[in-house]
Amino acid sequence: MRVLLVDSPGRWLADALRRQHDVVALEGDPRDRPTAEAATAGVDAIVCGLPTIDDRDPLAALDRASRGVYNLLTTAKQARRFVLLSTLATFERYPLDHRATEYWSPRPTTEPADLVAFTAEGAVREAAHALPIKALCLRLAEVSDGSGPPDPRAVHVEDAVRAVELALGFDAAEATAGWWVYHVVGAGRTRFPLGLAARSGMSDGRGAALGYQPAHDLAKEAPLVAQPAWTPRTFAGTPGGLARKVVIFGAGGPLAAIAAQALERDHTLRLTDRRSLAEIVAGGKPQSRGAPFPRVLGAPHEVREVDVTDYAQVLDATRGMDAVINMTVVRPDPVEAFRVNTLGAYNVVKAAVECGIRRLVQTGPQQVTNPMPGGYWSDFDLGSDVPQRPGVALYFISKFLGQEIVRVFAHEHGLEVPTLVFGPFTNPDNCEIDQLGCYPFLVSWADAAEAIRGALKAPSFQRPFEVFHITADLPHGKYRNHRAREALHWQPRDNLDVHWRRQV
């Protein structure tokens, strides 16, 4: 088997795999799409580790774990097996007496190392819903050659190699594609128990078998010691729902333009965009027919040029505010989509935490209309609490990964992050009629602005991070907006029947 090895966790893996496979190591950076495409040509499988984190620029590793992994997955034309070597460190939050196996959800911190692993897993998992690949995630304990002291968090290098070999030979007879996760631990009394990875034989509905059995006990009855406990942060800023001073990132777009109109009377706004807002206004080019257009507001409002990929600029723009609205977006550019939609979201939520701001309104595209095999297009009566399914569409996956990073921050720091997701927008007084009938996830620009206003004013939410479908009351019966009605006290006013009612 010809295997492409990316970000190997050590020389030990390449040396071991070369005994049975034709192994090629990636030369260059997978964030460069032509480099990824050239590297994946002619390989049968990809084994990808986690990128090394440089403390001077931790976002480089996060970019590599999102954009780099995405490029590897979407440029591979022959490889139908992707093995991600992740970590068990994201499970350290669970108490020592919990049998946290593959059934359990990761609990990452906001430390870059955790976010890199969490983001890489998310990128591979969502791709596996859409692409004809068998994607396996091996969450490794700390790989050791056994020369150190007893360690219940360690797995012997030979056992780790065995797990990777099993993943390369993995065969789930009931599925030609999919996503499987296994925890690779050592023998003996380890920090995390040996779970699904040890199963052998046919699947019984609980996941296909890997048949992994560790041969080395590196724990040697060493005591299990918990990692230092995390202390929640106490916010001293303005409580959610009472915000008056609001910074808007991405203020040059049409949604931000009409949202600013809805907010300018009751709030003091700091409008920011990468481009000069005056320049955007002078250009006089609406995004689409009937789309709102920004205005340069006078005092007490202010306007700044802010690049959301520059943390120092984002932090400076956030200081002194009571709430944040993130409406930044890049759609078609394969580099800037991840830099703005994923890394930009990281910068925005990190700045909110540093400035003691609890209320962050995150926006993005709905991710429930994708017709891919793992999507929901054939379903009806879908509420906003169903898992997102971005697939591998550039805009969707880059925004999804950004949202997941924000989700981690929200739970870590007790934030209030209503995340409003939209489909197409329309101006019912000036629009083009879709000949296929009204798209079943549609809202007017004016109603979308009122939803954002409601997200700022709502006194509280059930969870630190919650997704809300912002769609009109449409007759299709596919998507529900009930949570937005309940939590945001929002009522869409435009029924948009111009799009779906015909003369009879």
HELIX and SHEET records of a PDB file:
HELIX    1   1 ARG A   11  LEU A   17  1                                   7    
HELIX    2   2 ARG A   33  THR A   40  1                                   8    
HELIX    3   3 PRO A   58  ASP A   63  1                                   6    
HELIX    4   4 ARG A   64  GLY A   68  3                                   5    
HELIX    5   5 VAL A   69  THR A   75  1                                   7    
HELIX    6   6 ALA A   89  PHE A   91  5                                   3    
HELIX    7   7 PRO A  112  ALA A  130  1                                  19    
HELIX    8   8 VAL A  157  LEU A  168  1                                  12    
HELIX    9   9 LEU A  196  ALA A  198  5                                   3    
HELIX   10  10 PRO A  254  LEU A  263  1                                  10    
HELIX   11  11 LEU A  277  GLY A  283  1                                   7    
HELIX   12  12 TYR A  311  THR A  318  1                                   8    
HELIX   13  13 GLU A  336  PHE A  338  1                                   3    
HELIX   14  14 ARG A  339  LEU A  343  3                                   5    
HELIX   15  15 GLY A  344  GLU A  354  1                                  11    
HELIX   16  16 LEU A  394  HIS A  413  1                                  20    
HELIX   17  17 TRP A  445  LYS A  457  1                                  13    
HELIX   18  18 HIS A  482  LEU A  488  1                                   7    
HELIX   19  19 ASP A  497  TRP A  500  1                                   4    
SHEET    1   A 6 ASP A  22  ALA A  25  0                                        
SHEET    2   A 6 ARG A   2  VAL A   6  1                                        
SHEET    3   A 6 ALA A  45  CYS A  48  1                                        
SHEET    4   A 6 ARG A  81  THR A  87  1                                        
SHEET    5   A 6 LYS A 134  LEU A 140  1                                        
SHEET    6   A 6 GLY A 178  VAL A 184  1                                        
SHEET    1   B 2 GLU A 142  SER A 144  0                                        
SHEET    2   B 2 ALA A 154  HIS A 156  1                                        
SHEET    1   C 7 GLU A 302  GLU A 305  0                                        
SHEET    2   C 7 THR A 268  ASP A 273  1                                        
SHEET    3   C 7 LYS A 245  PHE A 249  1                                        
SHEET    4   C 7 ALA A 323  ASN A 326  1                                        
SHEET    5   C 7 ARG A 359  PRO A 365  1                                        
SHEET    6   C 7 VAL A 417  PHE A 422  1                                        
SHEET    7   C 7 PHE A 465  HIS A 469  1                                        
SHEET    1   D 2 PHE A 425  THR A 426  0                                        
SHEET    2   D 2 VAL A 443  SER A 444  1                                        
END                                                                             
